[in-house]
Amino acid sequence: MSKIKLVYYFNVASFLEVQNASNGDWVQVTCNWFRSYAGNRRINGEAYEGPMLYEGTNFLYEGPLTGKLLNIEEVNDLKSLRKVRKNSRFAFSNEWV
């Protein structure tokens, strides 16, 4: 099995935080969890509204904010998912609500 080269749309060396959905606290996380968290995220204290990707994949998550880590095993129809590349374009104003 070949290893997947994950894409990142942010500087992985930055101070990455996600907001805990249960109590509202901000928690520092790794770049892998940051890209796969369906909730409020910030980089170096500033809000980040970039794409959310399923953990360990380059498949785009287009659902609601759940405050959870996105797991591909919970998806019923894998063929409906969009795979992204580093140069993929996003319309943040209408995709990340």
N, C-alpha and C positions, 0 to 999 in steps of 0.2 A: 504494500500500500504506500502510495506516495504522500508526502507531507504537503499540506495546503499552505500556501504563502498568504497569510492574512493581510488585508489592507487596513491601513489606519489613516484617518482623515484629520489627525491632530498630531502634535509633537508628543511622542510617548514618554519623553523625559520630563514633561510638565507635571505640576502638582494637580492630580486628577481626583475629583470628589464626586460622589453621588449622594442624593438626599434620601435618607432612610424614610420609607413611606409610613412606617408606624409611628415615629416620634418627631420627624422633621429635622433630625440632626444630620449634619454633613459628615460623611465618612470617606477617608482616603482609600482609594482602591488601585489595583493594578490596571494597566492599559487594556488587558483582555476583558476584565469585568466592566470597565468603563464603556467600551464599545458595544457591550451586550446588555446594558442596563436600560430598561424601559421606564425611565423616570427622569426627574430633574438631574442634570449633570452640570458641572462647572470645571473650568480649567484655570488654574492660578486665580481663583476667586471670581472669575467672570463666567456668566451663563454660557452654555454650549448647546446649540440646537442642531447638531449634525446628525447623520444617519445612525440608526440603531441596527446592529447586525446580530444574528443568532450566534451564540457562543461557539467558538471554534470553527466558524464557517464564514463565507463571504456572501451569505444570503441575507437580503434586506428584510427587516421587520417593518411592516406597514400597518400595524394595529394600534390600539390605544395604549396610553401610558398606564402600566400596571404596578410600577414600583418593584418589579422583580427582575431577576436575571433571565434573559431569553434563552430557552433551551429548545433545540431543534427536535428533540424527541417528542415534544408536545404537539407537533404539526401533523395534521392528518394527510394533507395533499402536498407533497414536496414539489411536484411539478408546477404548482402555482406560484412558487417563490421566485423572485428576481435575484440573479447573481450579479454582484457589482465588481467593478475593477477600480483601480486607483483613479482613473480619469473619468469615472461616471459622474454625471451632472445630476443635481437634485434641485427641485423647486421647493425650497424650505417653507415658503409662505403657505403652500396648500398641502404639503405632505406631512408635516410634523405639527399636528394640532394637539 
